[in-house]
Amino acid sequence: MTFSIPSGSTALLGPSGSGKSTLLRLLNRLADPDEGSVRFHGTDVRELDPLELRRRVGLVPQLPAPVPGSVADNVCFGPRLHGEDVDPEPPVRLAGLDSSFLERDASRLSVGEQQRVMLARALALEPEVLLLDEPTAALDDAATQAVEEALRGLRGVDLVLVTHNRSQAERLAQRTIRLDGGRVAA
Amino acid sequence: MSTISITLGEVAASLALVAVAVAVSFWRRAELEQDIAVAVLRSFLQLTAVGYLIQAIFDTDSLWLVVALLAGMVAFGAWTARGRAKAVPGATGPILLGLAVAAAVTLGLVLALRIFKAEPRYLVPVGGMVIGNSMTAVAVALNRLADEMHEGRRQIEAMLALGATSFQAARGTLARSLRSGMIPLVDSTKTTGIVFFPGTMVGMLVAGAEPVDAVRLQLVLLWVLLGAVALAGLIAVSLGYRGFFTHAHQLRES
């Protein structure tokens, strides 16, 4: 199958087991395809520095995976890896949390709050593209609303959202690509 | 140095205690009778063989034979540790290197600091202890590494997704693995003399040495072992984790 994802916000919609998460991991080279290629702005991702690609194409995982420490530690984790220090407050606010969260222990937050920390952590790298793997799958209705609201408020970053939920795709994305049995249906 | 000699009859007499172990196992259905028999037989054959081997090496007084014997111990130790760390991909090289460097560096330092003379009588037993303890530490550390890489997969991949290198993503795991390999020896060094008498000291006391001499030799060996175990664990873990990642800083499929 062949398809391209334009800038803006795109949802990849498909039932569980249709390879959505795997597809997302190919986009920032957490995995490589057995055959075929993934191109980013026309360049095969295998020709790019994987670490730089992952900073430009951020990923919010399906389940929160915070590093030990405070919310601020988590948000600053990515930039610190290559020696940059950032103010954690703007990304935390963008993710829909207020600054009172900064000093709290990330592992003690609710799953919904942790998921917004994951979003803030990805945003702290100022990525061009944000990959979202079922970002609300583990959340209740209220937390889902909060995360979706934060995502709708983002500017200047393209979103690629993987979901099995058609209405979430419609709420968050300008375009939807349906994946069925490994095929693309637009 | 005073010496003692033990007759084969005296060795055979200690089988009485083996009989106790077999009886306990049989009575309480621990089903270890066969293993105990194998263990007793193997210990007899292996130690007897190594006794003659060491005797031969002492007689020739050849340092090359010492090196060959220690190399054999490194190979056998690596093979054993490899069996216990099966879940670490490509661990043979890191284990071999860890054991070899630990043995070479610690023995080299002990000689350079003139703690022992460069004679088979010192190098063979000390080398054997260094390699044996390093083998255990490496096996424990790599086992822990495999467990953590498996359980922490999501966390590690989340760090890779933020642009972390394989090393940055595995750093915490490496620290905990190294720690778990070193802790048993650190703990037994802390409690030595209070909770148990280490083998060397027991051996020297039984053989008729002055307690002060026995204690000093034991201290030297314990402290040498700490360095050896740290080096072996560091090398095995620092090289071993790479088997879990690709060159593109991806986690391999497990």
Interface residues (C-beta under 8 A of the other chain):
Chain A: N28 R29 L30 A31 D32 R46 P50 L51 E52 R54 R55 G58 L59 P61 L63 A65 V67 P68 F77 G78 L81 H82 M118 R121 A122 L125
Chain B: R154 Q155 E157 A158 M159 L160 A161 L162 G163 A164 T165 Q168 G172 T246 A248 H249 Q250 L251
